[in-house]
Amino acid sequence: MELSSKGKWDLLSSPFKLGNVDLKNRIVFQPHFTSFGNEDGSPSETHRAYYEERAAGGTGLIIFESQATHPNGRISRYATNAWDECNIKSYSNVVNAVHNHGAKIFSQLTHSGPDTLMIRPSILWGPSQLDESPTTFRTKKMEIADIEDVISHFAQSARNMVEAGFDGIEIKIGHDGLLRAFASPFLNTRLDQYGQNFDGRMRISLEVIAAVRKEIPSEMPLGVRLCVSEFTEWGYDADYGIAMAKEIEKSTHINYFNADAGTAANYWMQIPPASFDEGSFRHITKKLKSNVEIPVISFGRIKHPEQAESILKSGEADLIGMARQLIADPAYAKKVLEGKDDEIRYCIGGNDSCIFQVANEQPLRCDHNPSAGRELIFSERLITKARTVKNIAIVGAGPAGLKVAEILALRGHTVTVFEKDNNVGGQVLLAQLQPYHVEIYDVIDYLKRATSKLGVEIHLGVEITTDLLEEIDAEVIVLATGSSPISYRHSDELSDKSEMPGSYRNVIQNIDCETVTTSDEILSGSKNPGKNVLLIDEMGSWDGAGTAEFLANAGSQVHVISSHFSIGSSLETANQVLFYKRALEKGISLLPSTKLIKITGTNANLENIHSKMGFQIMDVDQIVVSVGRRSEDSLYVNWAEALTSKQIFRIGDSVAPRMLRDVLREAYDFAFRFE
């Protein structure tokens, strides 16, 4: 059945033709590494289910993630090998699954060159023996025979992809990989025919394009993912990128460009987190589109249909490229085109589960969508009605409580939620107040919309106690009572003071209790920010880092200490780098490998945990501790033994304090399987 936007998003829902391929709408699932591949280089069943989910969700075009075209060109142990004929059948399984839902699928081909995610990679190839930060591995300067071998393998890979049934081919000269390294004046210092000048640097890309075009049907679409600007001090800018585009287009071999930007040295420009506004890269796509004749796919934090339609209407691009938004909501296209915008689950741009996972060669996940990367078992399309419908009460309307309510209601249960506060959201209500974190509230906004549509009753300002329990008309009670912050421990609580600062490195000695507060109290407004604040960051998360920025924005002088090697040690790498940049701009003092020894008057006595050298911060009027959280589990402990007529379960932080992605996944899995 053809989907209709009901006239709301006319261009986004309209068909488009790339070469001989008819796309049913303008929504493109951008290629991105997933770490789903088998170690032998073959696509997995997880791949098949993952891409099929987006096809079933109405996406017009899917571009399968970067595939290695050469044995030496794998960015990860879990990259798939397009050059290997043994993988054709596995690729065909993915293609057929996508085609079954009326979507088209292209194959992106690349050689990873100097880029790698592996801790100990084999020899990396590059145009010159020059590494690119943050990579610390020196490359082999490729010989002419190596270059010829790479070109031959690109052609062989294209043949395999045609046989596998892909509808088109895309060559990556993008934010990573060998071809962009050759094109880069900084990375390519060769003095032969593959360097020296612009023509030399472009030569391998043009030869690869020509070789691939020769091996695929003349009418098959061939595109290029092009890094238009490297966005580094040493790299090329958009003017150079446009010159590259014109040179490639002049070859007459390609049918479209897929816009891209950034490098491994600043990969927050490749995959911008929430500190970048939606549509931050529209100017790049616009510049590319205005300088070429062939179609252009947009990129860069596009998630709302209003933004997508605006890009198309303004002529900045012909198609709308999305990756993380379609990870967060595989049915985005279907919802948009059916006019069900109020059902969309929007990407929050956190990067903690998608990018952070794959950067460490772990399978892709999503903070907001617990089924992402687990579609074989936990696809939302596999959710079934419960065999026996039950009345279920949920205590707590934070993210875990709301998520379990959504899925239980979706399965047909009668669900009632009780929340002691006057608003739903739990800790997310505080997290959204931190600078650049407002989008995290999209999690709660979506769950409010979803539970309302499913008829879930939510009672606010109702604190459930043991006395009220028997009055609840429910067969099942799920406790999602969250957690509270650990404030501090006096040294006399320790059974053995010699354990400091090892397993008790959070200990704060001899402190006036009125001086100490928590991130929760600062963000909620129950405590006013001090003038000269010492913040102790032992969690390594946004709880400390984000609160430090919040305090600095409020006018506080902030000093952040941690026993870890870095402040915000658990943050995704790009987010950590960007936090450091902002912290320096805001005058936040960052002191890793440091512990608080004691407070003398208003002076904080600190010590480097390695050198044991001591120093002071004078006139401290507030200490904010971010050292961990404790489960609010008293209701469970008290009720578990007393209740015999009701089933009782607990989820989320009430079991163990964890990250947002973990409690949402636990809630989803519980509700998915509950009978």
N, C-alpha and C positions, 0 to 999 in steps of 0.2 A: 504494500500500500504506500503510495506517495505521501510524504509529509507535507503539511502546509503551515506557513507562518501566520495564517489568518490575516495577511496584509500588514503585519506589524514590522517585520524585518524583510522587506521585499528583496533587497540585493543579497543579503546573507543566505536567504533561502533559494535564490535563483540558481539554475544550472550554469555550468561553465565547461568549456572545451579546452583541454590541453592536448595538442597534437590530435591524435585520433581517439582520445579518451574523453568520454562524456561524464562529467561529475554532476551528481544530483544536487549539490549545494556547494557553497564556497568555504566550508569549514574543513581545515586540514589538520590532521594529527601529526605534529612535527616529529622528526626522528630524534631519539634520545636513547642513550645507553641505559639498559635495564638490569644488567648483570643476571639475566635469566638463562644465558646460554649454557649448554653442556660443556664440560672441559675438553671434549673432543672437537669442539667448534661447531657443533650442530645446533640448530634451533630446537628449543624444548617444547613440551606440551604446555608449559607455563606461558611461553611466547604465544602459542596458538590461542589460548584462552584469553590472554591479555588483549591482544589485538582484535579478537572476535568481539569482545565486550564493547569496544569503541565502535566497531562496525554496526553492531546491533543497536547501539545508541544513536545511530543516524548520521555519523560522520561521513562526509563526502569522499575524502581522500585520506588514506593512511600511508605514511612513509615509514617503512620498516627501518629500525635503528641502524646506525653505521655498521657495515659488515666489512671485515678484513678482506682485502683483495690479494694478500700475500702472506706466506707463513711468517714473515718478519714483521708484519704490520698489524698485530693484534694489540689493542690498547689495554686489554685485560684478559685474564684466563677465561673469562666468561663471554668474550666477544664471539660472534659467529663468523664462520669462514665461508665467504662467498666463492672463493677460488676452488673449493673442494667439491668435486662432482658427487661425492658420497652424500652430500647434504641436500641435494636437489629435492628428494622426496620429502624431507622434513620441512623445507621451505614451501613446497607445494601444499602441505597440510595447513600452513598458516594462510597462504593465499586463498585456498578453497574456503576456509572458514570465514574469511573476510568477504569473499564474493557471495557467499550464501546470504548475506544481508544487504546486498546491493551497493556495497562500497567498493572503491577501487584502491589498489595498493601498489606503491612504488617501492623500489629497493635503493637504499643509499649505499654507495660504494666508497671506501676510503682506505688509505694506508695511514696508520697512526704516526709513522715517522718518529719525531723526537718526543712525542707525548705518550705517557704511560700512567696507568693506575697501579701497576704492580710494584711491590716493595723491592723485589730483586728481579728486574726484567732481564731478558737477554739483550744482546747488543742492539741499540737503537740506531736507526738510520736517519740521516739528515743531509741537507745540502752542504753544510759545513760542519766542522767539529766545534759546535757552539751550542751550549745548553740554554734553555729559556727558563728563567725563574718561574715557578718554584722547583722545577725539576733539577736534580743535582747530578744527573747522569750525563756524561759526555757522549756525544753521538759519534758514529763512524761517518766520516765524509764519504758520501756515496761515489763509487766509481761509475764510469759510463756503462759498464756491463750491468751494474746494479740498477741503474735508471732504466735501461732497456728491459730488464727482467720485470720491474715494477709495471711498466707500461703494458707488457705482454700479459701480466697477471690481471690487470684491470680488464683487458679485453676478454680473457678467459672467464673472469667472474661475471661479466655482463652476459656472456653466452649461457652460463649456468642459470642466471636469474630469468632469462627469457624462457629457458626450458622449464623452470619452476612455475611459470605462469604469471609473473609480475606484469603489471600493466604499464610500467614505466621505470626508468632508471634515473637516479640522481647522483651526481659526482660531488664529493665534498671538498671544497676549497674553503672550508669554514674556520671556526674558532679553534680547531685543533687539527692535527694531521700533517702529513708530508707535503701535500700540494700547496697549502697556505705557507708552510715554512719556506718552500722554494720561492714563493712569490714575495716574501717579506724581505725588504732591503737590509734589515738588521740581521736576520737569521741566515741569509744567503750571501756569503762573501766569496763565492766561486769566481774564478777568472776564466772559465771555459765557456762553451756555448750554452750552458745551463745557468749562467750567472752574468756578472759584469754590468748588465744594464737591464732596463725594463723588459725588453724583448727576450733576453736570455732567461730572466727570472720567470717569465710566463711560459717558456717553451715546454716544460714538462706537462703543465696543465693542458695546454693546447694539444699536445701529442696524445695525452690520455683521452681527452674528449674525442679526438679524431678516431683513435683506436676503438673506443667503445661504440661510437656511432657506426663504424664499419661492421661491427659484430651483431647489431640489433636491427630489427625490421625498420625500414626507412620511415614508416609512419609512427613508430613508437616514440612517445615523449621522452626526451632526454633533458634533464635540468641540471643546474649547478647551485649548490648551497654555497653562497659567497660571503666571506667575511668582508664587509664593506669598510670597516674601520677597526684597527687593532686596539684603539683606546689605551695606548701606553705612551710613556714619554719618548720611547725610542722607536715605536712602531709607526706604521703608515696610517694616514688619516683617510677621511671619506673621499677626498679628491683622488687619491691614489686608487682607492677601491673602485671608484667610478671608472677610472681609466682601465682597470682590470676588467670590469664588466663590459665595457665597450669593445675591448680586444677579444673577449670571449664571444660576444654576440656577433662580431665581425666574421667569425669562423663559419657562421650559418648552420652549425651543427646542433644547437640547443633550442629548446622550446620555451624555457622559463628560467627565472632566477628565484631562489629561495633566500631571502635576506638573512643576514647573520652579523655578529660583531663580537669583539673581545678575543682574548687569548688565554692560555694557561696562566700567564703572569697576572691576570686580573679577571679571573673567571666569574666574578660577580657581574661582569659586563656580559658574559655569555648567558648566564642564568640568573638574572637580577632578583634579589630577595625583596621583601616587603618595604625596605627602605627606599626603593625606587617606585615612583608613582606608576600607576597603570598607564600604558601607552607612552612610556618614557622614550621609546626608540622609534616613534612614528616618524621623526625627522629623517632617520636613516633610510627607512623604507621609501619615504616620499622622494628623497634625493635620488635613490636608485631608480624608482619608477619614472621620474621625470627625465632620465638620461638614457633610457633604453626603450626599445620598441616592443619587446616580448613581455608576456605576463610576469608579475611579481607576486610572491607570497610574503605576507607581512610576518613579523615576529616581535617578541618582547613584551611580556606581561599584558596580554590582551585577555580579558575574561568576561566583561559585561557585554551583552549583545548591543547595547547602545554604542559602545566604543567601536565594536566591529563594524556595525552598519555605517558609522561615521567615516571610518577609514575607506570603506568601499565607495561611499557617496562622494567623498572628496577626491577620489581618483588616486589615492596614495598607494593602493595595492589592488590586485584583482582577486586575491584569495586571502583568507584569514588563517594564519598559522597559530596553533596552540599546542602546547605540550602539557604543562602542569594543570591547566584548567580541565583538560580531558582526562587527566589522571584522577583529579579530584571528583569529577562527575562524568563518567563514561557516557551517560545519556544526555549530556548537555545539548547536543545538536537536536535531538528529538524534542526535548523540552522547549528549546528556543523556537523551533520551527512549528511546533503545535501551539505556540502562544502560552506556554506554561512557565514563564520566567520565574514565577514565585516558587517553583519547585527546584530551582537550580541550587546546587551545592558549590559555592565559589571557592576557588583556591585561595589560601591565606598567605602564600608566598613565604612560608617559614623555611623551606628547604631542609628541614631536619630529617625528613623521612625519604624524600626523593633523592636529592643531590647528595646529602651526607651519606646515605646508604651506598649508592653506587660508587661514590668517590673512594669508598673503602672496600669495593668489590663485594658488597652485600646486596641481596635482591632489593629492587626498588619497592618502596612502600609510600604511604601518604598519611600525613597527620589527620586529614579530614575524612578520608575514605578508607575505612579499615579493610575493604576487600581488594584494594589495589595490589596487584602482584600475586594475589591469592585466589584469582577467579576460578581456578579449577575446582575449588572446594567451597569458597565463600562468596561467589558471585551474587550480587543483589538479584540477578535473574533466577537464582536457584532458591530464593526464599519461598518457603511453602507455608500454607496455613497449618496451624497447630491441629493435631488430632483431637485434642480436648481443650476447649476454650475455658480459661480460668480468669477469675478476678484477681488482679495483681496490684499490690500497692508498692510504690517506690518511695523511699524516704531519702530526699536529697535531689535537688534540681540543678546540679552542676553538669558538666559535659558527660560524665559517665551515666548519671541518672537519666538525663534526657535521651542519650543514645539508646540505652536499654529500653526506655519507654517507647521510642520510635519503632524499634524492630519488633518488640513484643506486640505492639498495637498493629503493626503491619501484618503480623501473623494471625491476627484475629482475636487476641486476648483483650479483655476489658482492663484498661490501665488507668490508675489514679496516682498522681504524684503529690507528695507533701514536701513543702520547702519552708524552713523556719524563717528565712529572710523575705524581704518584700519584692525581691527580683530573682529571676532564674539566672544561672550562669556560673556560680561558684567563683573559683579563682580567676576564671577568664575575665570577669568584670574588673579585676585589679590589673591583670596582665595587659588589657587593652589600653590602660592609661599610660603605660610606658611609651616613650618616644618610638615612633615607627611600628607600633604594635596594634594599631587600631583594627587592622584586618583580622586579627585573631577572633574578634567578636563575630565574624561571619560564621564560625562554628555554632555559636549559640543562636544566632539569627536564623540559620538554616533549621536547627533542631526545634526552635519555637514554631516556625512555619509548618514543619513536617508533623509535629505532634498535634498541633491545632487542627490540621487537615484530617488527621486520623482520629480525631475525637477524644484525645487524651485530656482528662481533667487535671488541672494543676491548681493546687490550693497553696497560696502564698501566705506567709506570716503564721504558719502553723508548725509548732515544734512538737514532734512526736516523742513522747516519753513512754516509759514502761507502762504507766497507768493507762495511757490512751491506746495501747497496742490492741487489747482485746476488743476495743470498740470499732476497730477498722474492719470493714466488711470486705475481707480479702482472704483467699486461700493461700496466697503466696506473698511474702514480703521480701523485697530486695532493698538492702541498705546500701546507699551511696552517699554516706555522710562525710566523705572527704577527709581532709587532714588540716592540721594547724601547724604554724611554724614553731620550730624550736627556738626559744629566745636565747638562753645562755645556761651554762652550768657553772656553779661555784666550785672552786677547787676542792672544797671539803666534801663534795659528793663522790669523789673518787676513792675507790678502795685502795688503790695503790698509786700515789702521786708520781712515782717513778715512771709511769706509763706516758707522761706528758713528754713531748707533744705528738707521740706516735698515734696509738688508737684513740687518744683523747685530744687531738690537735685543735678541737673546737673550744677547749676550755678557756674561759675568760676569768682572770683572777681579780679579786678586790675591786669590784666595780659597784658603784652606786646604782641600784636598780632603776632609778628614775632616768639615768643617762641612756639606758639601753632600750632599743626598740627593734622592730622587725620590718621587713619590706612590706608585709601586709598592712601594718599600721601606718606606714608612711604613705602608701598608695591609696589607702582608704580615706585618708585625711584625719584619722583618729589621733595621729601625732603630727605636729607641724615639723617641717624640715628645720634642722639646725643650721647654724651659720658655718661651722667648721666640723664636718662629719667624717668619721672613720667608718667605713663599711667593710665588713668581714665577709669575703666571698669564699665559702667552702663547697658550695654546690656546683659552681662553675657554669651556671645556667643564666638565663635571662632574669631570674629572680634577683641576682646580684647586679649583673651588668646593666639591665634595664632600669633598675631602681637607682643605680649610680647616675645614669643619664637624667632620670626624672628629677633627682635632687639638684643636679647641676643646672638644669633648666629652671628650677625654682630659685636659683641664686645661691645655693650652697657651694662652699669650697669642699670638694669631695676627695678623700684619699681611700683607695681600695686596696686591701691587702688580701693575700691568699697564700696558703701553704703550697699550692700547686705551682708548677713552672710558669703558668700564665694565668691572667685574669680571664674569666669566662672560658675556662679550659674545656668545657663540654659543648661549646657552641660550634655549629657548623662553620667550616673554615672561612668562607667568604663573609659570613656574618661577624665572625670574630675580628677579621681584618678591618671591616668597615666600622665596627664598634671602636677599635683602637684608634682609627683615624678620627672619629668624632670625639672620642675622649680627649685626645690631645688638643683638638680645636677648642674644646670646652674647658680646658685646664684641669681635667680630672687626673689626679696623681695615681698611677698604677704601680703597685708594689708586690709583685709575685714573690714566692719563696720567703714569705714574711709572716711572722706570728706576733700576736699581742702578748706581752709578758704581764704587764700590769698598768693600772692607771694611777698616777701620782698627782693628786689634785685634779687639774684639767689637762695634764700632759699624758699622752699615750706612749708607753715604753714598748718599743718594737724590737724584734730580733730577726736577722736573716737565719733561716733554719739550717743553712749549709755552713756559712762562715762563723755563725754565732755572734757576729758583730751586732751591737745594739745601737739604736738611735731613737730619737723622740720626734713626735709631732705635737706641737704646742697648742694649747688653748682649744682642745677638743670639747665641744659641748654636746655631742651626740654620737652614739655608737649604734649603727644599724647592722644587725647580724643576719646573714643568709647562710646558715650552716646546716639546713635540712628541715624536714617536716616529720611530724608524727601522725599516725592514723588516728582518726576519731572513731574508735571501735568499741566504745563502752556499751553502746546499745546492743551490738552484736554479742559481746561477751555476756552481758546480763540476760539477753533474751534467748540465746541459743539453747541454754539448758532449761529455761522456764517454759518455753513454748512446746507444746506437743500437738496442738490442733492445726498449726500452720507451718508451712515450709518457710524457712528463712535462709537467705543467701546474702552475701555482700560482694560488692564490686568496687573498682576504682581505688582511689587513695585510701579508702577505709580498710582495704586489704594491705596495701603498701603504697606509700607516696611515690608517684612516677610521673613521667612526662605525659603530655596531652595525648600523643599518638598511642601510648601504651594503654591508657585507661579507656579510650574510645574503642580500641581493638578488643580489649577484654569484654567490654559491654556488648559489642556487636556479636562476638563469638558466643557469649552466654545466651543472648536472646535468640540467635540463629539456631542453636541446638536445643533450647529448652523445650521440654515436654512435661 
